[in-house]
Amino acid sequence: MISSVVGPVQAQAPAGFNWRQFWILFGAAILGVVALQPYALHVFSATAVSLHKPLWAVALSGALNIIVLATLGIVIGMRLGKRIGLGVPILEACLAGESVGAQIREVLLIAVPTGAIAASFVPLIDKYYFVPRIPALAQPGLVTPAWMGFLASFCGGIDEELMLRFGFLTLLAWLIVKVTRIPVGRTTAAVFWAANILAALAFGAGHLPATRALVPLTSIVVLRALSLNGYMGIILGYLYWKRGLECAMVAHFCADIVVHVLLGT
């Protein structure tokens, strides 16, 4: 049964801004962007004719956009998350000097199989529903080395979660709480699911630029991006709600490993 209170910990009024937490998350975001670059350069080089810009300029612009959005997500999550019971519980406990071994084991036991199993359905849905309706997908596509997919998975697990879950989902949930005037700490499941679905759709829409680089955007192509990525986004949002951002990050990383490394899609 779904709890009526958002978050892995009880909501509380935020204290002063925790700069140690900010710099750790910001450093992780930079790590994710750096790890993405071999994959990004590989994809951009294959579409260089249509870019009309130097390859380095496209890569730099993309990296800066991710860093800015991830940083915004960090600030939003840190400022608003505790107001509605959302946060980074393992990191917060670690910075408070608490033992986190049991929490880490629990998160791994939940996040690893959830991310891997959920992601394994994506290629099946793609193969049996979308490929017959999008002929371009049946053609041989861009082959990406597994090591590039592995490195790019860090950006998905870290930066996308900071942007979409810690930032956007938290902001949406907080705004809904403010508009509906629900008392702090009593954010209902309905409020969360409204925010989670909207964030998941944004997650799917965020993949459209990469999709456009490989195939023209038609209505069915847009539906594919929104549904396949949105499906994963809803699961990741639920993990963020119930177990904290670290759980969503690990699940996202494992999902990307399955899709981009083990299955090579």
C-alpha positions as CSV (number, residue, x, y, z in Angstrom):
1,M,0.0,0.0,0.0
2,I,1.3,3.4,-1.0
3,S,2.2,5.7,1.9
4,S,0.4,9.0,2.2
5,V,3.5,10.9,3.1
6,V,6.1,11.7,0.5
7,G,9.7,10.7,1.0
8,P,12.0,8.3,2.8
9,V,12.3,10.6,5.8
10,Q,9.9,12.8,7.6
11,A,9.5,16.2,6.1
12,Q,11.1,19.0,8.0
13,A,11.8,22.7,7.6
14,P,15.2,23.3,5.8
15,A,18.2,24.5,7.8
16,G,21.0,26.6,6.3
17,F,22.3,25.6,2.9
18,N,24.6,22.6,3.1
19,W,27.5,23.6,0.9
20,R,29.3,20.3,1.5
21,Q,26.3,18.4,0.1
22,F,26.1,20.8,-2.8
23,W,29.7,20.5,-3.9
24,I,29.6,16.7,-3.6
25,L,26.5,16.6,-5.9
26,F,28.0,19.2,-8.2
27,G,31.3,17.2,-8.5
28,A,29.2,14.1,-9.3
29,A,27.4,16.1,-12.0
30,I,30.8,17.1,-13.6
31,L,32.0,13.5,-13.5
32,G,28.9,12.4,-15.3
33,V,29.3,15.1,-18.0
34,V,32.9,14.2,-18.5
35,A,32.1,10.5,-18.8
36,L,29.5,11.3,-21.4
37,Q,31.8,13.0,-23.9
38,P,33.2,10.0,-25.8
39,Y,29.6,8.8,-26.5
40,A,28.4,12.3,-27.3
41,L,31.4,13.0,-29.7
42,H,30.8,9.6,-31.4
43,V,27.1,10.4,-32.0
44,F,27.7,14.1,-33.0
45,S,30.5,13.0,-35.4
46,A,28.1,10.7,-37.2
47,T,25.7,13.6,-37.7
48,A,28.2,16.4,-38.3
49,V,26.9,17.1,-41.8
50,S,23.6,18.3,-40.4
51,L,25.0,20.2,-37.4
52,H,26.4,23.2,-39.3
53,K,28.7,23.8,-36.4
54,P,32.2,22.6,-35.4
55,L,32.1,19.4,-33.5
56,W,33.8,20.8,-30.5
57,A,31.3,23.7,-30.2
58,V,28.3,21.3,-30.3
59,A,29.9,19.1,-27.6
60,L,30.8,22.0,-25.4
61,S,27.4,23.6,-25.7
62,G,25.7,20.3,-24.8
63,A,28.1,19.8,-21.8
64,L,27.4,23.3,-20.5
65,N,23.7,22.9,-20.8
66,I,23.8,19.7,-18.8
67,I,26.0,21.3,-16.1
68,V,23.7,24.3,-15.8
69,L,20.5,22.2,-15.6
70,A,22.1,19.7,-13.1
71,T,23.2,22.6,-10.9
72,L,19.8,24.1,-11.0
73,G,18.4,20.7,-10.1
74,I,20.7,20.4,-7.1
75,V,19.8,23.8,-5.7
76,I,16.0,23.2,-6.2
77,G,16.3,19.7,-4.6
78,M,18.3,21.0,-1.6
79,R,16.1,24.0,-1.1
80,L,12.7,22.4,-1.5
81,G,13.1,18.7,-1.0
82,K,13.1,18.6,2.8
83,R,9.9,20.7,2.9
84,I,8.1,17.7,1.3
85,G,10.2,14.8,2.6
86,L,12.4,14.2,-0.5
87,G,16.1,14.2,-0.5
88,V,19.4,12.3,-0.6
89,P,19.2,10.3,2.6
90,I,22.4,8.3,2.4
91,L,24.6,11.3,1.5
92,E,22.8,13.4,4.2
93,A,23.4,10.7,6.8
94,C,27.0,10.2,5.8
95,L,27.7,14.0,6.1
96,A,26.1,13.9,9.5
97,G,28.6,11.2,10.6
98,E,26.1,8.4,10.7
99,S,26.7,4.8,9.6
100,V,25.2,4.2,6.2
101,G,26.3,0.6,5.4
102,A,22.9,-0.9,5.9
103,Q,21.2,1.8,3.9
104,I,23.6,1.3,1.0
105,R,23.0,-2.5,1.0
106,E,19.3,-2.0,1.0
107,V,19.4,0.5,-1.8
108,L,21.5,-1.8,-3.9
109,L,19.2,-4.8,-3.3
110,I,16.3,-2.7,-4.5
111,A,17.8,-0.5,-7.2
112,V,20.0,-2.9,-9.2
113,P,17.3,-5.5,-10.0
114,T,14.6,-2.9,-10.5
115,G,16.6,-0.9,-13.0
116,A,17.9,-3.9,-14.8
117,I,14.5,-5.7,-15.1
118,A,12.6,-2.6,-16.0
119,A,15.0,-1.7,-18.7
120,S,14.9,-5.2,-20.2
121,F,11.4,-4.6,-21.4
122,V,12.3,-1.5,-23.3
123,P,13.9,-3.3,-26.3
124,L,11.0,-5.7,-26.4
125,I,8.4,-3.0,-26.6
126,D,10.5,-1.2,-29.2
127,K,11.0,-4.3,-31.3
128,Y,7.4,-5.5,-31.4
129,Y,5.5,-2.3,-31.4
130,F,7.5,0.7,-32.6
131,V,9.9,-0.9,-35.1
132,P,7.1,-2.2,-37.3
133,R,5.6,1.3,-37.3
134,I,8.9,3.2,-37.8
135,P,10.7,1.7,-40.8
136,A,13.9,3.7,-40.2
137,L,14.4,1.9,-36.9
138,A,14.7,-1.4,-38.8
139,Q,17.8,-0.1,-40.7
140,P,21.3,-0.6,-39.3
141,G,21.9,2.3,-36.9
142,L,24.9,3.9,-35.4
143,V,27.1,1.3,-33.6
144,T,28.4,2.6,-30.3
145,P,31.2,0.8,-28.5
146,A,30.2,-0.8,-25.2
147,W,32.7,1.2,-23.3
148,M,31.2,4.4,-24.5
149,G,27.8,3.3,-23.4
150,F,29.2,2.3,-20.0
151,L,30.7,5.7,-19.5
152,A,27.6,7.5,-20.8
153,S,25.5,5.6,-18.2
154,F,27.1,7.7,-15.4
155,C,25.6,10.8,-17.0
156,G,22.2,9.2,-17.1
157,G,22.4,7.9,-13.6
158,I,23.8,11.1,-12.1
159,D,23.0,14.2,-14.2
160,E,19.5,13.2,-15.5
161,E,18.4,12.2,-12.0
162,L,19.7,15.5,-10.6
163,M,17.8,17.4,-13.3
164,L,14.6,15.4,-13.6
165,R,14.0,13.9,-10.2
166,F,15.9,16.0,-7.6
167,G,15.1,19.2,-9.5
168,F,12.0,19.0,-11.7
169,L,10.0,16.4,-9.8
170,T,10.7,18.0,-6.5
171,L,9.7,21.5,-7.8
172,L,6.5,20.1,-9.3
173,A,5.5,18.3,-6.1
174,W,6.3,21.4,-4.0
175,L,4.3,23.7,-6.3
176,I,1.3,21.3,-6.2
177,V,1.5,21.3,-2.4
178,K,1.6,25.1,-2.3
179,V,-1.3,25.5,-4.7
180,T,-3.5,22.9,-2.9
181,R,-2.4,24.2,0.5
182,I,-1.7,20.7,1.9
183,P,0.1,21.0,5.2
184,V,3.9,20.4,5.1
185,G,4.7,16.7,5.5
186,R,1.3,15.6,4.3
187,T,1.9,15.5,0.6
188,T,-0.5,12.9,-0.7
189,A,0.1,10.0,-3.1
190,A,-2.1,11.8,-5.7
191,V,0.2,14.9,-5.5
192,F,3.2,12.8,-5.9
193,W,1.9,10.8,-8.9
194,A,0.8,14.0,-10.7
195,A,4.3,15.4,-10.3
196,N,5.9,12.1,-11.2
197,I,4.0,11.6,-14.4
198,L,4.8,15.2,-15.5
199,A,8.4,14.7,-14.7
200,A,8.5,11.4,-16.5
201,L,7.0,13.1,-19.6
202,A,9.7,15.7,-19.4
203,F,12.3,13.0,-19.1
204,G,11.0,11.5,-22.3
205,A,10.9,14.8,-24.1
206,G,14.5,15.4,-23.0
207,H,15.6,12.5,-25.2
208,L,14.0,14.0,-28.4
209,P,17.1,16.0,-29.5
210,A,19.2,12.8,-29.4
211,T,16.4,10.9,-31.2
212,R,16.2,13.7,-33.9
213,A,19.9,13.2,-34.6
214,L,19.1,9.6,-35.7
215,V,15.6,9.7,-37.2
216,P,13.2,12.4,-38.3
217,L,10.7,13.4,-35.6
218,T,7.2,12.2,-36.5
219,S,4.2,11.7,-34.2
220,I,5.0,8.0,-33.7
221,V,8.7,8.8,-33.1
222,V,7.7,11.3,-30.4
223,L,5.3,8.8,-28.9
224,R,8.2,6.3,-28.7
225,A,10.5,8.7,-26.9
226,L,7.8,9.8,-24.5
227,S,6.5,6.3,-23.7
228,L,9.7,4.3,-23.4
229,N,11.6,7.0,-21.5
230,G,8.5,8.1,-19.6
231,Y,7.9,4.5,-18.5
232,M,11.4,4.4,-16.9
233,G,10.9,7.9,-15.5
234,I,7.8,6.9,-13.6
235,I,9.7,3.9,-12.0
236,L,12.7,6.1,-11.1
237,G,10.5,8.7,-9.7
238,Y,8.8,6.2,-7.4
239,L,12.2,5.0,-6.2
240,Y,13.2,8.6,-5.5
241,W,10.0,9.1,-3.5
242,K,10.3,6.0,-1.4
243,R,14.0,5.4,-1.1
244,G,15.8,8.7,-1.9
245,L,17.7,10.0,-4.9
246,E,20.6,7.5,-4.5
247,C,18.2,4.7,-5.2
248,A,16.9,6.3,-8.4
249,M,20.5,7.1,-9.5
250,V,21.6,3.5,-9.1
251,A,18.5,2.1,-10.8
252,H,19.0,4.6,-13.7
253,F,22.6,3.6,-14.1
254,C,21.8,-0.1,-14.1
255,A,19.0,0.5,-16.6
256,D,21.4,2.3,-19.0
257,I,24.0,-0.5,-18.6
258,V,21.4,-3.0,-19.7
259,V,20.1,-0.9,-22.7
260,H,23.4,0.6,-23.9
261,V,26.0,-2.0,-22.9
262,L,24.5,-5.5,-22.5
263,L,21.8,-5.1,-25.3
264,G,23.8,-2.6,-27.4
265,T,20.8,-0.5,-28.3
